[in-house]
Amino acid sequence: MSQVLILGAGTAGTMLANMLVKALPPDADITVVDKDDAHDYQPGYLFIPFGTSTPERVRKSRKAQLSPKVRLVMGTIQRVDPEARTVTLDNATLDYDWLIIATGTTPRPDMTDGLTDDRVWRKSAFDFYTLDGATALAKALKDFKGGKLLVHVTEMPIKCPVAPLEFVLLADDYFRHRRMRHLVDISYVTPLDGAFTKPVASKRLGGLLKDRSIRLVTDFAIERVDPEKRTINAYDGRALPFDLLVTVPTNMGAQFVTDSGLGDDLGFVPVDPKTLASTRYERVFAVGDASNIPTSKAGSVAHFAVHVFVENFAQAYAGKPMTHAFDGHANCFIESGRGKAMLLDFNYDTEPLTGVFPAPAVGPFSLLKESRLNHLGKLAFEQVYWQILLPGHPLPVPTLMTMAGKVPAEKTKEA
């Protein structure tokens, strides 16, 4: 019997465990470790501040999402010893033959000087990448009477890179519905040179911001928050005042990854981007946001990558070479407010393109174009997540990116 140990029971870890039950021999012992029994549908955090979702709706039991054939151990992971093949928890030590790290990313507001000062944190400065933060922000938005709203990204990479853009567009819609948009000066502040990491998408999204009178502040490398003046200050001397700050803090990998010498400077595990195998240690892998692969830290990436990874891992488990390659496929709905959304589809080598997804000609979803159907697709995905994706059932979309239904970049430029 081989011990397969998965650290993290989030999206990637849960889906992976459920799929490995079917892919590995019956005598494989599959154990998942996490700190508690609370599994959150993290895309739902975005809607809580605007009153269109609730904390109770996004949270379910972790154990209930796992196959009965998977053992769930609850404890705080402290250290991994890849030489001894052990994992130390706060309450036990576990041995493994194969280790898969799926502990995701963690927002770290403490990494920005002044942000967690009691004068501003959860009073006039909020995040929405945690359930507590999104819940507190809901009250702050409801009580907001007007002024300067800054939606700010500290640094990349972040979990779900489009979420801050979605937030700023939904905020515009939210205040319009409350008939107070004219009282709110909204700015989107990013360390990038455009609205998004991909130039083609950035151009489209930048246009959306301009059309809705949302200021775009680029190349803003934050140095600190001044809690007395209520400003965010950049290294180049710029200072932006705020009445309400909605920030995406620095995202980092799990602390045990750093403490165990398994990670890079931000605590993400260096892996082969095609196989997700550790570049440093045998029989160690990382999936989902915990790895350093050069694509979006998004749920869709975890979904597509895990499907490829399961095939590779089954080969490695059987002592065979891994023959499958993940291409960095990412697929992201972007809420744009007014009951519409956009859809991006790209991978390591190909930028988002126009066209339709997933089927040529019929779609039904439009790429790089706002539509009502895209919005409905985003809302419907919540049930897809719980009922299909987490249990490891196949979805009727290609795992690897395909050019079917897409307009080549050359034709896009000509148009």
N, C-alpha and C positions, 0 to 999 in steps of 0.2 A: 504493500500500500504506500502511495506517495502522498505527502502532505502538500496541498496547494493552499497557500495563505494569501488572501486578498486583504490589503489594508485600505479600508474605506468602503462604506456602503451607501455612497451617493449614486448618481446616475450611472457612471461607468462601472463602478464596482458591483452594483446590484445587477445590472444587465449582464455583465460578464459572468458573474457567479451562476446566474440562471442558465446561461448558454453553455457554460462548461459542464454542467450536470449532464447535458445531452451529448456533448462532444467528446468527453473523456471516458475511459473505461469505468465500469461500475465500482471498482475498488478504489478510485481516486477519492481522497478525503479533502473536501473543499470547505475551508473555514474563512469567514469574513469577520473583520474586526472594525468596530467603530465605537465612539465614545458614549453613544446613547441610542435610544430607539426612535429618534425623530427623523424621518425622511421628509425633506421639503421639496416641493415643486418650485425650484428657484425662479423660473421665468415668471411665476405668479407674483413675486415680490414687486415687479414693476407696476402692477395694477392696484396694489393695496393703498398707496398714497392717494390715489384718485377715487377711492371708494368703490371700485369695480371688482374687487376681490377682498377676501378676509383672511386673517391668519389661520383660522380653523379650516379654511378651504385648501390651503396649500400644504398642510402638514398631515402626514399619516405615519403609521408604524413602519419602521425599517423591516422588522421581522416579517410583517405581513406581505412585504413585497418579494421576499426571498423564497425559493423553492424549499419544501420541507427537507430536501436532501442536503441543504446547505446549513452548516452550523454558524450561528452568529454569536460572537464573543464581544461583550461590552467592556471597554476599558480605554484608558488614555495611553496612546503609543508614546513611549519615551525614547527608544533607541533600537536600531537594527544593527546586528553584527553579521555582515555578509560573508565573513570568513567562517564563523561558527554556525551560520544559518539559523540564527535565533532572533526573535523579536521580543523585547522587554516592554511589558505594559506596567501600569501603576499597580496592578493587582495579580500579575502572572507573567510567566515567560513561556513563549510558544516556539516550538521548533518548526522548521519548514524544509521542504525539498525544492519547492518553487515559490518565489515571492513576486507578487504583482502589487505595485503601489498605485492606489487610486484615490488618494486623499485630497485631490483637488487643489483649489486656491483658497486663501483666507484674506479678507480685507484687513489692512493694518493701518488704521488711522493714527496710531501711535508713532508711525514713521515720519509724519509731517509735524514739524515743530509748531506748537500752539493750537493744533486742530482739536485735541482732546481737552483743552483748557475748559474748566467748569463754567467759565463765563460765556462760552459759545456752544460747546458740544451738546447736542440734543436739545439746544435752546434756539439757536439761530443757524447752527451748522449740523447737517444730517447726512446720513448715507441711506441708500435703499438696497444695498447688496447683502443685508442681513434681515431676518424677520423682525427683530427688535427695531432696527433702524427704519424699515419701511413702515412699521406700525406707528412709530413716533412721528414720522414725517407726515402721515395722514392727518394727524391732529394739527401739525404746524401749517399745512396747506389750507386746511379748513379755517383756521384762525387768521390767516395772512390777509392783511388789509391793503397791501400794495407796497411798491418799492422796487428795489433792485434784487432780482433773482439771478444768481449765478449757478449754472450747472457745469460742474468742473471735473475734469479727469486729471488725476495726479501724474501718472506715468503709465506707460505700456510695458508688458502686456497686462490686460485685465480680462476677467471672466466676462464673456458675452460683450464684445467691443461695441455692438450697436445699441446696447441698452441705454447708455447716457443720451444718445441721439433720440431714441424713442422717448425717453423721459422728457426731454426739452420740447419735443413736438406735442406730446400729450399734455404737457403743462400749458402750452399755448391754447390748446383745445379746451382744457379745464377752465381756464380763466375766461375764455370767450363765453362758455356756457353759463358762467356765473355773472356775465355782463360786467366784468371788471378788468378785461384785458388791457384797456387803456391806462390802467393804474399800475401795471406791472411791466418793468423794463427787464427783458429776459436776455441773458448772454450765455452762449455756449463757449466754454473755455477749455482748450485742448493743448497738450504738449506737441501735437503733430502740426504739420504745415497745411492741413486741411481737415475736413469734417470726419474723414474715415481713413483707415489704414490703406485702402486700395484706391489709387488715383481716379479710376473711372467712376467708382461708387462715390468717392468724395466729391466729385464735380456735381453729380446728381443731388446728393444730400445737401451740399452747400447751397444749391439753388432752392431747395425746400426751406432752408432756414431764412434765406433772403426774402422769399415770398411771404413769409409769416412775421417779418420784422423782428427776427431773432438775430442779435449780434453774434458774429463769429470772431472769437479771439484765438489766434493760433500761436504756435511756438512759445507757449507759456509754461516755462519750467518753474514750478512753485518752489520757493525756498522756505516759506513759513506762512502761518496764519497769524495776523495781529488781532488778538481777542479784544483788545481795548478799542482799537479803531474800527474793528470789524472789516478788515481787508485781507485779501490774499495777495502775497507779495512774491514776485518772481525774482530770479537771480539777476535779471537784466535791469532791475530797478522799477519795473512797472508794479503798480499797486491798484487792485480793483476792489472798490467798496461793495459791500453786500448788506442787504437786510435779511435775506435768506440764502444760505449756501447749501446746495445739494452737491455733495462731492463723491467721487469714486476714489477711495483711498488706494494707496499702493497695494497691489495684490502680490502675495507671496505664497510659496509652497509651505507645507507643514513643517513645524519647527523640528520634529524628529529627523526629517530628511537632512536638514542642515547639521544637526547635532551628530548624525551618523556618518557624515562625510559623503552622502549620496547625491547631493545637489549642487547646482550652480549658485551664483551670488544671490539669486532670489529664492533659492530653495526648490527649484524645479529639477527633476531628474533628467540628466542627459541620456538620450536614447537614440538608437538608429531610427530616423523618421519613417522608414518603411516597415520595419518589423517591431518597433517599440521595445526592443531589447536594450538593456543598459549597456552603455559603451564602456563601463568600468568593471562590472561584476557578472559572472556567469549565473544563470538561472534567476536573474532579477530583471523585471520588466516594469514599465510605468504606462498607464493608460489614462485617458481623459486629461483634465487640466493639470494633473501632477507632473506631466512630462514637459520637455522643453521643445517639442516639435514646432517648426516655424509656420504655424497656422493659427486660426482663431481658437481661443479657449471658449468653446461653445458646446452646448449639449449635442448639436448635430455632429460635430467632429467626434465626440465620444461615441456616439451611435455608430457612425460609419467606421471609425477606427476599430471598435470592438469587434465588429463583424469580420473584418480582415484578420484581426489579431487572434480570434478564436481558432481560425483555420491554421495559422502559423503555430500557435501554442500547442495545438493537438499534434502537429508534426514534431515539434521539439520534445514534447512529453514522450512521444514514441521513439525518440532517438534519431529522428530524421532531420534533414536540413529544412529550414523554413523557406518556402518557395513563393509566398504571396507578398505583395507590396502595397502598403497604404499610400494613397496619393495626396493626402491632406484635404480631402473633400469636406467642404463646409457649405451649409445651407441655412440661411438666416432670414426669417421674417422680420421686417422693421415696421413697427407701428408708427404711422405718420399722423394720427389724429383724424378727426372728421369722418370716422368710420372706415378708414382705408389703411392699407399697409403696402409695403414693397417687399420684394423677395430677392435675395442675392444667392448665387450659386457659383462657387469657385473652388480652386484647390491650390497646391503648392505653386504650380506653374502658370495657371490661367486666372486672369482677373475676372470679376463679375461681368457678364455680357447680357445684352438684351435678348428677348425671345420668350419662350414659354417653358413650363416645367410641370410635371416630369415627362410628359409624352409630347412628341413632336406634333405640331399643328393644333392639337386639342388642349394641351396644357393639363389642367385648367388654370394654373397659376401664372401670372405675368412676372417676368424678370425685369428688375430695375424700372418698374413702373407701378404707380399707385393704383390699387383697385380694391373694391369692396370685398371681392372674393378672397384676396390675400388676407384681409383682416379676419374674415370668417375662418380661414384656414388656421390662422394663428390661435384664435380662440378655441377651435376644435382640437388643437394639438394637446390641450390639457388632458383630455380623456384618452387620446392616443398614447400619451406618456404613461399613464397609469395602467391602461388595459393591454397595450401592445408592446411598447418600447421596453419598459422595465422587465416584463416577463421574458423578454428575449424573442418575441415573435417577429417574423419578417414583415417589413413594410413594403408596399408596392412602389418603391423608388430605388434607383440604382445606388449601390454602395460606393462604387468609384464614379468620379465625375465623368459625364458623357457630354459630347457636343450636340447631341440630338435635341432639336428644338431651339437651339441658340443661334443668334446672328453673329457671324464671325466679326472680330474687331475691325477688320478692314472695311466691311460693309457698314458697320456702325459709324466709322469715321466719315465715309462718303455721304452717308445720310445727314 
